[in-house]
Amino acid sequence: MSDTPETDDPERNRLTARIGRTVKVGTNLSGAGLSFAANSLFGGDKGDERIAKSLAAALGKSKGPLMKVAQMVSTIPDFLPPEYAEELSQLQAQAPAMGWPFVRRRMRAELGADWQSKFTAFGKEAAHAASLGQVHKATLPDGREVACKLQYPDMSSAVESDVGQLKTMLGLFKRLDGSIDPSEMVGEITDRLREELDYEREAKHMALYAHMLKDADFVSLPEPVAELCTDRLLTMTWVNGENLSAYEDAPQEVRNTIARNLFWTWWKPFTGSAVIHGDPHLGNYQVTKGGQGLNLLDFGCIRIFPPSFVAGVVDLYRATLNDDFDAAYAAYEKWGFKGLTKELAEVLNIWAKFIYGPLLDNRVRSVADGIKPGEYGRKEAFAVRKLLKEKGPVTIPREFVFMDRAAIGLGAAYLRLGAELNYHQLFEESLEGFDEVKLAARQQAALKTVGLA
């Protein structure tokens, strides 16, 4: 393989790129804003649906970070009205793949002029393209197959300009609905999105999960190749597995095993180290060993919580289990909900009883009877939203975003599998010996081990 001398613009938060991005995205969103204004004057029963379609179309033209955010919030059923969630969930968080000339320039910028000598083979076509970058399959001189995740151009600039547009977009939702104050949630999504641009941090996240799950022999993770990683290039071992959908018709016990492994893969790090994988997308895990194992993928969106928040989650579970309103109210305060009243806490309890429902029921059961994966949580969210309009708004704490998203994402996976487990026993087992002080010590030790503290 040969490479010609080429230069690569740093593309890090360039003012011109930010201005250009803001103009482009702002123009796209202006159509949705006009649709909102027209609906205010002439709207009817289908008004929200029309705005949702207009907004989805605008975001679809924008691509990149803002579209990724739209997909993200659409998976949190209590965050958007159903018309918006349905439209935005259909967006594909994909940008056009970078061509080979650009890939060569970027690889040269990240690994030096002799970058191709570090591989015996490097796929010119992207094996996978997503919202912030694309993956190329390659082979190292020692024979290992690796995935090279290469960031798209101008992503730092795109994120910074899109953050402003995100606030505009969610301001539109707030005007339309008024039941939730999204200010804290905007900050949370923004922070995670910025973190996703730092591939060196993602490599540390990968190492953190390897540390936290070292005793879980059913789960495998890719391993970063440190000498081939930068803040915009992440090289990791290539892993193979099957899609979850391939097991939807497997024997019940096999599907239950997959679901049980999913439970421990997500919740063991949470109750053990106050860390959660914030993107429970079906594509981020693969089934291995004929249903006995899992591959966990994509460590860009990892949420490291304050141990006190995890304690609040446990407190709310126990309060809900014992039907203790005062304890539930205290748990919401511990979570960080603002503007709480007795009436608002009663409304939040509707959602808590749904989220914790499978954990409260000490029997083998499905996660939700008679509900399709795409509808999981919609009915309850509608009831909560309606009541919050009357008694709210309530300011949702930032930690709620990815906690709620993970619960809903896993619930949808359990429904897809038709899993039947005793979720109450699983959760109680995860809480054995739970102590906030010990949790804080374990978290600090784990973060220090991988260079995150």
RAHUFEN-V881820 format. One record per helix or strand of 2 or more residues. SS is the DSSP state (2 for helix, 1 for strand). FROM is the first residue (numbers start at 0). LEN is the number of residues. If there is no record, write none. Layout:
SS_FROM_LEN ; SS_FROM_LEN
//
This chain:
2_14_28 ; 2_46_16 ; 2_63_11 ; 2_81_7 ; 2_99_12 ; 2_114_4 ; 1_118_4 ; 1_127_2 ; 1_132_8 ; 1_144_7 ; 2_154_23 ; 1_179_2 ; 2_182_14 ; 2_198_14 ; 1_218_3 ; 2_225_3 ; 1_232_5 ; 2_243_4 ; 2_251_22 ; 1_274_3 ; 2_281_3 ; 1_284_4 ; 2_288_3 ; 1_292_4 ; 1_301_3 ; 2_306_15 ; 2_324_11 ; 2_341_14 ; 2_356_4 ; 2_372_3 ; 2_377_14 ; 1_393_2 ; 2_399_18 ; 2_422_8 ; 2_435_14
//
